[in-house]
Amino acid sequence: MTDGAGHERTLVLLRHAKAEQSPDAPDLGRRLTARGQADAAAAGAWLARHGLLPDVVLCSTARRTRDTWHAVALGMTGSPPEGGPTGSSPVVRYEAAAYEAQPIDLLELVRAVRPTAATVLLVAHNPGISLLSALLDPERADPDGLRTSDLVIHRPTSSWTDLAPGTAPISTRHTARG
């Protein structure tokens, strides 16, 4: 969407990459598996190839979401020998409220983004992130929800502060596998 000031907005929803299953470790501290690291880096490379470098990143404080974001960031920029797309560094906000969040809680986090942000990346958990995608575009949302490392690109038709159910059509989906 482009508003009167010429600002186009893109909301990228990303479910964290595959994490270890450990009954002994606290859920907040679960690390990514090797596959999860590779998939998150692949998600970053895909975002860069499609010109979807975020201005703002909203990320749950859980270890697996923070690790997902870090691998995505590396995938977006590439290592020095490979080169890769670079841009200004995004504003990264680690949000405790994104852990175990309901879709309306995630929507509130996005609504609080600065109005000039063009692309926002939200890294969070199921079921909240899948339900948010369905809330924003009930007709095109995947009924099975987001799998690990799934990206869903929404194009809001309103400002961030006015983002509401049904106002951000899905333009693209991608499952990142490294």
TORMARPA-79273 format. One record per atom (N, C-alpha, C): residue in one letter; atom name; x, y, z. Coordinates in steps of 0.001 Angstrom, whole numbers. Layout:
BEGIN
{resn A name CA east X north Y up Z}
...
! end
This chain:
BEGIN
{resn M name N east 847 north -1176 up 0}
{resn M name CA east 0 north 0 up 0}
{resn M name C east 883 north 1226 up 0}
{resn T name N east 487 north 2253 up -702}
{resn T name CA east 1166 north 3536 up -683}
{resn T name C east 203 north 4548 up -113}
{resn D name N east 657 north 5289 up 903}
{resn D name CA east -223 north 6297 up 1482}
{resn D name C east -30 north 7612 up 743}
{resn G name N east -691 north 8651 up 1189}
{resn G name CA east -612 north 9946 up 531}
{resn G name C east 799 north 10509 up 493}
{resn A name N east 1649 north 10110 up 1437}
{resn A name CA east 3026 north 10606 up 1470}
{resn A name C east 3949 north 9724 up 635}
{resn G name N east 3394 north 8720 up -37}
{resn G name CA east 4191 north 7854 up -897}
{resn G name C east 4884 north 6720 up -166}
{resn H name N east 4430 north 6377 up 1009}
{resn H name CA east 5038 north 5297 up 1784}
{resn H name C east 4347 north 3962 up 1496}
{resn E name N east 5082 north 3038 up 929}
{resn E name CA east 4565 north 1681 up 727}
{resn E name C east 4952 north 855 up 1945}
{resn R name N east 4042 north 16 up 2424}
{resn R name CA east 4297 north -792 up 3611}
{resn R name C east 4256 north -2279 up 3287}
{resn T name N east 5183 north -2996 up 3929}
{resn T name CA east 5246 north -4447 up 3809}
{resn T name C east 5445 north -5023 up 5191}
{resn L name N east 4614 north -5990 up 5535}
{resn L name CA east 4759 north -6707 up 6799}
{resn L name C east 5170 north -8139 up 6483}
{resn V name N east 6337 north -8520 up 6997}
{resn V name CA east 6860 north -9869 up 6805}
{resn V name C east 6684 north -10622 up 8125}
{resn L name N east 5924 north -11699 up 8077}
{resn L name CA east 5758 north -12552 up 9244}
{resn L name C east 6657 north -13767 up 9074}
{resn L name N east 7420 north -14084 up 10112}
{resn L name CA east 8335 north -15221 up 10075}
{resn L name C east 8176 north -16029 up 11350}
{resn R name N east 7814 north -17285 up 11171}
{resn R name CA east 7812 north -18188 up 12315}
{resn R name C east 9259 north -18622 up 12539}
{resn H name N east 9679 north -18677 up 13785}
{resn H name CA east 11057 north -19051 up 14097}
{resn H name C east 11436 north -20361 up 13419}
{resn A name N east 12726 north -20551 up 13245}
{resn A name CA east 13248 north -21761 up 12616}
{resn A name C east 13169 north -22941 up 13589}
{resn K name N east 13457 north -24130 up 13086}
{resn K name CA east 13345 north -25358 up 13865}
{resn K name C east 14254 north -25310 up 15093}
{resn A name N east 13660 north -25601 up 16246}
{resn A name CA east 14376 north -25554 up 17519}
{resn A name C east 14500 north -26947 up 18122}
{resn E name N east 15482 north -27079 up 18994}
{resn E name CA east 15685 north -28337 up 19709}
{resn E name C east 14493 north -28615 up 20610}
{resn Q name N east 14192 north -29880 up 20768}
{resn Q name CA east 13168 north -30309 up 21716}
{resn Q name C east 13896 north -30857 up 22936}
{resn S name N east 13761 north -30188 up 24053}
{resn S name CA east 14444 north -30635 up 25258}
{resn S name C east 13515 north -30515 up 26450}
{resn P name N east 13120 north -31654 up 27022}
{resn P name CA east 12227 north -31588 up 28175}
{resn P name C east 12914 north -31014 up 29416}
{resn D name N east 14251 north -30990 up 29412}
{resn D name CA east 14989 north -30496 up 30578}
{resn D name C east 15243 north -28992 up 30534}
{resn A name N east 15215 north -28402 up 29351}
{resn A name CA east 15515 north -26978 up 29205}
{resn A name C east 14230 north -26162 up 29254}
{resn P name N east 14311 north -24948 up 29800}
{resn P name CA east 13119 north -24084 up 29766}
{resn P name C east 12785 north -23699 up 28329}
{resn D name N east 11497 north -23566 up 28045}
{resn D name CA east 11045 north -23277 up 26691}
{resn D name C east 11691 north -22002 up 26142}
{resn L name N east 11826 north -20976 up 26954}
{resn L name CA east 12410 north -19715 up 26495}
{resn L name C east 13862 north -19868 up 26044}
{resn G name N east 14553 north -20898 up 26541}
{resn G name CA east 15967 north -21064 up 26237}
{resn G name C east 16281 north -22054 up 25135}
{resn R name N east 15270 north -22590 up 24471}
{resn R name CA east 15534 north -23583 up 23415}
{resn R name C east 16323 north -22986 up 22262}
{resn R name N east 17365 north -23707 up 21829}
{resn R name CA east 18238 north -23271 up 20735}
{resn R name C east 17737 north -23825 up 19402}
{resn L name N east 18228 north -23227 up 18330}
{resn L name CA east 17927 north -23759 up 17004}
{resn L name C east 18750 north -25013 up 16744}
{resn T name N east 18181 north -25898 up 15950}
{resn T name CA east 18940 north -27046 up 15460}
{resn T name C east 19847 north -26563 up 14324}
{resn A name N east 20726 north -27447 up 13853}
{resn A name CA east 21575 north -27097 up 12703}
{resn A name C east 20699 north -26792 up 11493}
{resn R name N east 19651 north -27588 up 11298}
{resn R name CA east 18724 north -27317 up 10188}
{resn R name C east 18056 north -25962 up 10373}
{resn G name N east 17680 north -25636 up 11601}
{resn G name CA east 17057 north -24349 up 11885}
{resn G name C east 17974 north -23186 up 11537}
{resn Q name N east 19247 north -23300 up 11878}
{resn Q name CA east 20221 north -22248 up 11541}
{resn Q name C east 20295 north -22068 up 10022}
{resn A name N east 20392 north -23190 up 9310}
{resn A name CA east 20498 north -23129 up 7839}
{resn A name C east 19218 north -22553 up 7223}
{resn D name N east 18069 north -22970 up 7736}
{resn D name CA east 16801 north -22481 up 7201}
{resn D name C east 16633 north -20980 up 7449}
{resn A name N east 17034 north -20515 up 8628}
{resn A name CA east 16920 north -19087 up 8935}
{resn A name C east 17832 north -18268 up 8020}
{resn A name N east 19045 north -18753 up 7776}
{resn A name CA east 19947 north -18054 up 6858}
{resn A name C east 19353 north -18036 up 5445}
{resn A name N east 18726 north -19134 up 5046}
{resn A name CA east 18073 north -19194 up 3736}
{resn A name C east 16914 north -18199 up 3669}
{resn A name N east 16209 north -18021 up 4766}
{resn A name CA east 15122 north -17034 up 4805}
{resn A name C east 15682 north -15630 up 4590}
{resn G name N east 16805 north -15334 up 5226}
{resn G name CA east 17434 north -14028 up 5046}
{resn G name C east 17878 north -13795 up 3618}
{resn A name N east 18467 north -14815 up 3007}
{resn A name CA east 18904 north -14697 up 1611}
{resn A name C east 17699 north -14466 up 695}
{resn W name N east 16607 north -15177 up 953}
{resn W name CA east 15396 north -15006 up 151}
{resn W name C east 14849 north -13581 up 289}
{resn L name N east 14814 north -13074 up 1525}
{resn L name CA east 14337 north -11706 up 1746}
{resn L name C east 15203 north -10706 up 973}
{resn A name N east 16520 north -10891 up 1028}
{resn A name CA east 17425 north -9978 up 321}
{resn A name C east 17212 north -10041 up -1192}
{resn R name N east 17086 north -11263 up -1727}
{resn R name CA east 16868 north -11415 up -3177}
{resn R name C east 15583 north -10733 up -3637}
{resn H name N east 14609 north -10641 up -2749}
{resn H name CA east 13317 north -10047 up -3097}
{resn H name C east 13186 north -8601 up -2615}
{resn G name N east 14294 north -8016 up -2184}
{resn G name CA east 14280 north -6608 up -1769}
{resn G name C east 13439 north -6333 up -550}
{resn L name N east 13366 north -7299 up 360}
{resn L name CA east 12534 north -7160 up 1551}
{resn L name C east 13389 north -6989 up 2810}
{resn L name N east 14343 north -6073 up 2736}
{resn L name CA east 15186 north -5793 up 3894}
{resn L name C east 14389 north -4932 up 4865}
{resn P name N east 14272 north -5361 up 6116}
{resn P name CA east 13407 north -4645 up 7059}
{resn P name C east 14016 north -3339 up 7566}
{resn D name N east 13130 north -2387 up 7833}
{resn D name CA east 13499 north -1158 up 8532}
{resn D name C east 13386 north -1380 up 10031}
{resn V name N east 12416 north -2216 up 10408}
{resn V name CA east 12154 north -2528 up 11810}
{resn V name C east 11979 north -4031 up 11942}
{resn V name N east 12598 north -4589 up 12979}
{resn V name CA east 12432 north -6002 up 13311}
{resn V name C east 11819 north -6063 up 14705}
{resn L name N east 10703 north -6772 up 14816}
{resn L name CA east 10070 north -7055 up 16098}
{resn L name C east 10298 north -8530 up 16356}
{resn C name N east 10967 north -8854 up 17450}
{resn C name CA east 11376 north -10234 up 17694}
{resn C name C east 11069 north -10636 up 19124}
{resn S name N east 10471 north -11782 up 19280}
{resn S name CA east 10239 north -12351 up 20603}
{resn S name C east 11581 north -12484 up 21324}
{resn T name N east 11542 north -12472 up 22635}
{resn T name CA east 12766 north -12598 up 23436}
{resn T name C east 13210 north -14041 up 23634}
{resn A name N east 12441 north -15007 up 23164}
{resn A name CA east 12839 north -16415 up 23287}
{resn A name C east 14140 north -16650 up 22513}
{resn R name N east 14957 north -17547 up 23008}
{resn R name CA east 16259 north -17826 up 22382}
{resn R name C east 16102 north -18214 up 20910}
{resn R name N east 15130 north -19079 up 20594}
{resn R name CA east 14994 north -19567 up 19227}
{resn R name C east 14590 north -18463 up 18249}
{resn T name N east 13836 north -17467 up 18709}
{resn T name CA east 13477 north -16368 up 17812}
{resn T name C east 14656 north -15415 up 17645}
{resn R name N east 15389 north -15152 up 18724}
{resn R name CA east 16569 north -14289 up 18612}
{resn R name C east 17614 north -14938 up 17710}
{resn D name N east 17829 north -16255 up 17885}
{resn D name CA east 18773 north -16971 up 17020}
{resn D name C east 18294 north -16975 up 15567}
{resn T name N east 16982 north -17089 up 15376}
{resn T name CA east 16431 north -17027 up 14016}
{resn T name C east 16738 north -15673 up 13397}
{resn W name N east 16473 north -14593 up 14134}
{resn W name CA east 16747 north -13263 up 13595}
{resn W name C east 18232 north -13110 up 13261}
{resn H name N east 19114 north -13543 up 14141}
{resn H name CA east 20554 north -13387 up 13881}
{resn H name C east 20969 north -14134 up 12612}
{resn A name N east 20459 north -15340 up 12414}
{resn A name CA east 20784 north -16101 up 11201}
{resn A name C east 20155 north -15461 up 9965}
{resn V name N east 18945 north -14931 up 10104}
{resn V name CA east 18302 north -14216 up 8990}
{resn V name C east 19154 north -13009 up 8596}
{resn A name N east 19617 north -12257 up 9580}
{resn A name CA east 20435 north -11074 up 9297}
{resn A name C east 21707 north -11460 up 8551}
{resn L name N east 22353 north -12544 up 8958}
{resn L name CA east 23545 north -13014 up 8246}
{resn L name C east 23191 north -13442 up 6826}
{resn G name N east 22067 north -14110 up 6675}
{resn G name CA east 21633 north -14534 up 5339}
{resn G name C east 21305 north -13366 up 4430}
{resn M name N east 20818 north -12258 up 5006}
{resn M name CA east 20476 north -11085 up 4199}
{resn M name C east 21719 north -10372 up 3686}
{resn T name N east 22756 north -10329 up 4501}
{resn T name CA east 23938 north -9547 up 4127}
{resn T name C east 25001 north -10381 up 3450}
{resn G name N east 25004 north -11683 up 3687}
{resn G name CA east 26046 north -12531 up 3130}
{resn G name C east 27350 north -12328 up 3886}
{resn S name N east 28241 north -13255 up 3760}
{resn S name CA east 29543 north -13100 up 4408}
{resn S name C east 30424 north -12252 up 3497}
{resn P name N east 31485 north -11650 up 4015}
{resn P name CA east 32305 north -10756 up 3189}
{resn P name C east 32786 north -11368 up 1878}
{resn P name N east 33256 north -12648 up 1821}
{resn P name CA east 33700 north -13169 up 530}
{resn P name C east 32575 north -13296 up -493}
{resn E name N east 31359 north -13562 up -38}
{resn E name CA east 30235 north -13738 up -957}
{resn E name C east 29622 north -12415 up -1374}
{resn G name N east 29840 north -11411 up -588}
{resn G name CA east 29138 north -10153 up -834}
{resn G name C east 27689 north -10325 up -452}
{resn G name N east 26836 north -9631 up -1105}
{resn G name CA east 25412 north -9754 up -821}
{resn G name C east 24807 north -8398 up -611}
{resn P name N east 23496 north -8314 up -650}
{resn P name CA east 22831 north -7037 up -492}
{resn P name C east 23077 north -6482 up 907}
{resn T name N east 23333 north -5234 up 963}
{resn T name CA east 23469 north -4582 up 2252}
{resn T name C east 22602 north -3350 up 2249}
{resn G name N east 22290 north -2906 up 3377}
{resn G name CA east 21485 north -1703 up 3504}
{resn G name C east 21698 north -1158 up 4898}
{resn S name N east 20942 north -162 up 5242}
{resn S name CA east 21071 north 365 up 6582}
{resn S name C east 20596 north -690 up 7563}
{resn S name N east 21129 north -645 up 8747}
{resn S name CA east 20746 north -1616 up 9768}
{resn S name C east 19336 north -1320 up 10248}
{resn P name N east 18531 north -2360 up 10419}
{resn P name CA east 17170 north -2125 up 10911}
{resn P name C east 17177 north -1800 up 12404}
{resn V name N east 16122 north -1170 up 12841}
{resn V name CA east 15872 north -1004 up 14264}
{resn V name C east 15342 north -2348 up 14741}
{resn V name N east 15991 north -2950 up 15738}
{resn V name CA east 15573 north -4257 up 16247}
{resn V name C east 15014 north -4067 up 17647}
{resn R name N east 13779 north -4526 up 17834}
{resn R name CA east 13135 north -4461 up 19149}
{resn R name C east 12825 north -5881 up 19600}
{resn Y name N east 13462 north -6283 up 20692}
{resn Y name CA east 13165 north -7582 up 21286}
{resn Y name C east 11992 north -7376 up 22228}
{resn E name N east 10898 north -8063 up 21941}
{resn E name CA east 9628 north -7835 up 22633}
{resn E name C east 9201 north -9058 up 23431}
{resn A name N east 9239 north -8945 up 24750}
{resn A name CA east 8783 north -10038 up 25607}
{resn A name C east 7310 north -10355 up 25338}
{resn A name N east 6544 north -9349 up 24960}
{resn A name CA east 5111 north -9538 up 24698}
{resn A name C east 4846 north -10422 up 23475}
{resn A name N east 5864 north -10662 up 22641}
{resn A name CA east 5672 north -11503 up 21453}
{resn A name C east 5753 north -12988 up 21778}
{resn Y name N east 6236 north -13327 up 22972}
{resn Y name CA east 6324 north -14727 up 23385}
{resn Y name C east 4956 north -15164 up 23904}
{resn E name N east 4443 north -16269 up 23382}
{resn E name CA east 3116 north -16792 up 23741}
{resn E name C east 2014 north -15757 up 23512}
{resn A name N east 2188 north -14896 up 22507}
{resn A name CA east 1246 north -13812 up 22244}
{resn A name C east 24 north -14288 up 21471}
{resn Q name N east -1063 north -13657 up 21741}
{resn Q name CA east -2277 north -13813 up 20954}
{resn Q name C east -2130 north -12923 up 19719}
{resn P name N east -2879 north -13177 up 18653}
{resn P name CA east -2732 north -12355 up 17442}
{resn P name C east -2971 north -10869 up 17694}
{resn I name N east -3899 north -10524 up 18553}
{resn I name CA east -4170 north -9108 up 18818}
{resn I name C east -2981 north -8457 up 19511}
{resn D name N east -2239 north -9215 up 20342}
{resn D name CA east -1038 north -8680 up 20987}
{resn D name C east 40 north -8387 up 19947}
{resn L name N east 203 north -9297 up 18996}
{resn L name CA east 1177 north -9087 up 17922}
{resn L name C east 765 north -7908 up 17046}
{resn L name N east -524 north -7794 up 16779}
{resn L name CA east -1035 north -6675 up 15991}
{resn L name C east -714 north -5349 up 16689}
{resn E name N east -858 north -5308 up 17998}
{resn E name CA east -544 north -4083 up 18761}
{resn E name C east 930 north -3720 up 18652}
{resn L name N east 1811 north -4726 up 18649}
{resn L name CA east 3240 north -4450 up 18477}
{resn L name C east 3509 north -3808 up 17119}
{resn V name N east 2861 north -4325 up 16083}
{resn V name CA east 3054 north -3777 up 14739}
{resn V name C east 2462 north -2372 up 14654}
{resn R name N east 1327 north -2144 up 15276}
{resn R name CA east 694 north -820 up 15237}
{resn R name C east 1577 north 265 up 15861}
{resn A name N east 2483 north -138 up 16748}
{resn A name CA east 3347 north 822 up 17444}
{resn A name C east 4617 north 1172 up 16659}
{resn V name N east 4787 north 587 up 15481}
{resn V name CA east 5971 north 849 up 14662}
{resn V name C east 5923 north 2294 up 14159}
{resn R name N east 7108 north 2896 up 14010}
{resn R name CA east 7160 north 4281 up 13520}
{resn R name C east 6487 north 4372 up 12144}
{resn P name N east 5751 north 5427 up 11906}
{resn P name CA east 4960 north 5551 up 10676}
{resn P name C east 5780 north 5515 up 9394}
{resn T name N east 7046 north 5916 up 9443}
{resn T name CA east 7864 north 5976 up 8235}
{resn T name C east 8491 north 4638 up 7858}
{resn A name N east 8344 north 3621 up 8705}
{resn A name CA east 8912 north 2306 up 8397}
{resn A name C east 8214 north 1727 up 7174}
{resn A name N east 8995 north 1282 up 6217}
{resn A name CA east 8416 north 701 up 5004}
{resn A name C east 8218 north -799 up 5147}
{resn T name N east 9226 north -1486 up 5695}
{resn T name CA east 9158 north -2938 up 5822}
{resn T name C east 9403 north -3326 up 7268}
{resn V name N east 8473 north -4100 up 7812}
{resn V name CA east 8565 north -4591 up 9188}
{resn V name C east 8635 north -6103 up 9141}
{resn L name N east 9587 north -6664 up 9884}
{resn L name CA east 9722 north -8110 up 10026}
{resn L name C east 9346 north -8475 up 11454}
{resn L name N east 8380 north -9373 up 11600}
{resn L name CA east 7961 north -9876 up 12907}
{resn L name C east 8373 north -11332 up 13009}
{resn V name N east 9230 north -11639 up 13985}
{resn V name CA east 9700 north -13007 up 14221}
{resn V name C east 9047 north -13487 up 15509}
{resn A name N east 8182 north -14495 up 15392}
{resn A name CA east 7421 north -14919 up 16567}
{resn A name C east 7081 north -16402 up 16475}
{resn H name N east 6109 north -16811 up 17265}
{resn H name CA east 5782 north -18217 up 17509}
{resn H name C east 4360 north -18552 up 17063}
{resn N name N east 4145 north -19838 up 16873}
{resn N name CA east 2783 north -20343 up 16702}
{resn N name C east 2184 north -20587 up 18076}
{resn P name N east 901 north -20488 up 18208}
{resn P name CA east -79 north -20239 up 17149}
{resn P name C east -269 north -18757 up 16816}
{resn G name N east 281 north -17855 up 17631}
{resn G name CA east 28 north -16418 up 17467}
{resn G name C east 341 north -15870 up 16097}
{resn I name N east 1508 north -16225 up 15538}
{resn I name CA east 1902 north -15649 up 14253}
{resn I name C east 1017 north -16157 up 13111}
{resn S name N east 628 north -17429 up 13172}
{resn S name CA east -286 north -17963 up 12156}
{resn S name C east -1658 north -17309 up 12263}
{resn L name N east -2119 north -17137 up 13486}
{resn L name CA east -3426 north -16511 up 13694}
{resn L name C east -3411 north -15041 up 13279}
{resn L name N east -2268 north -14356 up 13471}
{resn L name CA east -2165 north -12972 up 13008}
{resn L name C east -2271 north -12916 up 11486}
{resn S name N east -1581 north -13808 up 10799}
{resn S name CA east -1654 north -13840 up 9339}
{resn S name C east -3103 north -14046 up 8889}
{resn A name N east -3797 north -14968 up 9534}
{resn A name CA east -5197 north -15232 up 9193}
{resn A name C east -6094 north -14041 up 9531}
{resn L name N east -5773 north -13334 up 10586}
{resn L name CA east -6544 north -12155 up 10974}
{resn L name C east -6399 north -11047 up 9924}
{resn L name N east -5182 north -10883 up 9409}
{resn L name CA east -4910 north -9822 up 8441}
{resn L name C east -5449 north -10134 up 7048}
{resn D name N east -5493 north -11422 up 6686}
{resn D name CA east -6023 north -11831 up 5378}
{resn D name C east -6716 north -13182 up 5527}
{resn P name N east -7952 north -13161 up 6024}
{resn P name CA east -8654 north -14420 up 6285}
{resn P name C east -8880 north -15283 up 5038}
{resn E name N east -9003 north -14676 up 3876}
{resn E name CA east -9293 north -15436 up 2660}
{resn E name C east -8089 north -16195 up 2121}
{resn R name N east -6893 north -15620 up 2255}
{resn R name CA east -5707 north -16228 up 1651}
{resn R name C east -4763 north -16892 up 2649}
{resn A name N east -5050 north -16809 up 3927}
{resn A name CA east -4176 north -17426 up 4923}
{resn A name C east -4192 north -18946 up 4777}
{resn D name N east -3057 north -19550 up 5031}
{resn D name CA east -2949 north -21006 up 4970}
{resn D name C east -3699 north -21591 up 6165}
{resn P name N east -4687 north -22455 up 5939}
{resn P name CA east -5458 north -23012 up 7051}
{resn P name C east -4598 north -23855 up 8001}
{resn D name N east -3447 north -24344 up 7508}
{resn D name CA east -2544 north -25120 up 8360}
{resn D name C east -1569 north -24238 up 9129}
{resn G name N east -1575 north -22940 up 8873}
{resn G name CA east -702 north -22021 up 9592}
{resn G name C east 723 north -22029 up 9052}
{resn L name N east 1599 north -21320 up 9749}
{resn L name CA east 2997 north -21216 up 9346}
{resn L name C east 3797 north -22362 up 9937}
{resn R name N east 4653 north -22960 up 9107}
{resn R name CA east 5583 north -23984 up 9563}
{resn R name C east 6871 north -23277 up 9990}
{resn T name N east 7804 north -24004 up 10575}
{resn T name CA east 9063 north -23366 up 10945}
{resn T name C east 9719 north -22777 up 9701}
{resn S name N east 10268 north -21600 up 9852}
{resn S name CA east 10939 north -20834 up 8787}
{resn S name C east 10016 north -20411 up 7659}
{resn D name N east 8717 north -20415 up 7873}
{resn D name CA east 7776 north -19905 up 6871}
{resn D name C east 7758 north -18384 up 6921}
{resn L name N east 7753 north -17789 up 5747}
{resn L name CA east 7616 north -16348 up 5575}
{resn L name C east 6287 north -16077 up 4894}
{resn V name N east 5546 north -15111 up 5396}
{resn V name CA east 4316 north -14666 up 4749}
{resn V name C east 4422 north -13160 up 4605}
{resn I name N east 4268 north -12684 up 3379}
{resn I name CA east 4394 north -11265 up 3079}
{resn I name C east 2997 north -10666 up 2948}
{resn H name N east 2719 north -9695 up 3804}
{resn H name CA east 1441 north -8977 up 3789}
{resn H name C east 1696 north -7558 up 3293}
{resn R name N east 767 north -7025 up 2532}
{resn R name CA east 846 north -5650 up 2015}
{resn R name C east -305 north -4839 up 2616}
{resn P name N east -59 north -4172 up 3751}
{resn P name CA east -1123 north -3400 up 4404}
{resn P name C east -1709 north -2317 up 3501}
{resn T name N east -3005 north -2152 up 3611}
{resn T name CA east -3715 north -1118 up 2851}
{resn T name C east -3992 north 103 up 3720}
{resn S name N east -3386 north 140 up 4899}
{resn S name CA east -3568 north 1262 up 5822}
{resn S name C east -2220 north 1581 up 6458}
{resn S name N east -2195 north 2629 up 7249}
{resn S name CA east -982 north 2961 up 7996}
{resn S name C east -767 north 1897 up 9073}
{resn W name N east 429 north 1868 up 9647}
{resn W name CA east 697 north 895 up 10716}
{resn W name C east -283 north 1087 up 11866}
{resn T name N east -529 north 2319 up 12262}
{resn T name CA east -1407 north 2560 up 13409}
{resn T name C east -2846 north 2139 up 13136}
{resn D name N east -3238 north 2128 up 11868}
{resn D name CA east -4610 north 1754 up 11510}
{resn D name C east -4736 north 300 up 11058}
{resn L name N east -3650 north -451 up 11160}
{resn L name CA east -3692 north -1855 up 10750}
{resn L name C east -4782 north -2587 up 11529}
{resn A name N east -5634 north -3282 up 10802}
{resn A name CA east -6794 north -3929 up 11416}
{resn A name C east -7058 north -5250 up 10703}
{resn P name N east -7904 north -6093 up 11282}
{resn P name CA east -8259 north -7346 up 10613}
{resn P name C east -8734 north -7108 up 9178}
{resn G name N east -8219 north -7930 up 8276}
{resn G name CA east -8633 north -7865 up 6880}
{resn G name C east -8019 north -6742 up 6071}
{resn T name N east -7015 north -6035 up 6613}
{resn T name CA east -6460 north -4873 up 5902}
{resn T name C east -5040 north -5088 up 5370}
{resn A name N east -4579 north -6328 up 5316}
{resn A name CA east -3209 north -6580 up 4830}
{resn A name C east -3192 north -7865 up 4001}
{resn P name N east -3524 north -7758 up 2720}
{resn P name CA east -3556 north -8945 up 1874}
{resn P name C east -2187 north -9634 up 1783}
{resn I name N east -2225 north -10937 up 1687}
{resn I name CA east -1013 north -11719 up 1490}
{resn I name C east -616 north -11608 up 25}
{resn S name N east 659 north -11277 up -221}
{resn S name CA east 1142 north -11222 up -1600}
{resn S name C east 2022 north -12413 up -1925}
{resn T name N east 2713 north -12961 up -937}
{resn T name CA east 3664 north -14050 up -1191}
{resn T name C east 3814 north -14897 up 69}
{resn R name N east 4092 north -16176 up -164}
{resn R name CA east 4471 north -17098 up 912}
{resn R name C east 5738 north -17809 up 466}
{resn H name N east 6574 north -18138 up 1452}
{resn H name CA east 7798 north -18883 up 1125}
{resn H name C east 8225 north -19692 up 2350}
{resn T name N east 8572 north -20952 up 2131}
{resn T name CA east 9151 north -21769 up 3183}
{resn T name C east 10652 north -21854 up 2920}
{resn A name N east 11435 north -21305 up 3825}
{resn A name CA east 12880 north -21263 up 3652}
{resn A name C east 13506 north -22579 up 4112}
{resn R name N east 14272 north -23174 up 3237}
{resn R name CA east 15010 north -24381 up 3579}
{resn R name C east 16440 north -24207 up 3101}
{resn G name N east 17383 north -24411 up 4016}
{resn G name CA east 18798 north -24176 up 3710}
{resn G name C east 19545 north -25396 up 3279}
! end
